[in-house]
Amino acid sequence: MHPEKTAKQYWKRNLRLLAILFSIWFIVSYGFGILFADQLNQISLGGYKLGFWFAQQGSIFIFILIIFVYAALMNKLDREFEVDE
C-alpha cells in the first residue's frame, strides 16, 4: 500500500474517532448538564438531582473515561497501521 494513502487513512480514522468521542462528551456535558437538566432532575442519584450531578460531576467522569478509551483505541489503530512504539 502506498505510504501517503496509508497516512491519509490513518488520519481519517483518527479524526473520525475524535469526532465521535468529542460528540459524546458534548452530549453529556452540554446536553445532560444544561439542555436536559430539568428532565434529568426528576431522577435522584445519591440524594442529588441527576441533571445537577451531570453538570458538576458526570461530565468530568465521562471526560476521564473518554481519555482512557481514546488511548486504548489509538493504541489499537497505531498497531493496525504499524506506527506503534
Secondary structure, 3 states (H helix, E strand, C coil): CCHHHHHHHHHHHHHHHHHHHHHHHHHHHHHHHHHCHHHHCCCEECCEEHHHHHHHHHHHHHHHHHHHHHHHHHHHHHHHCCCCC
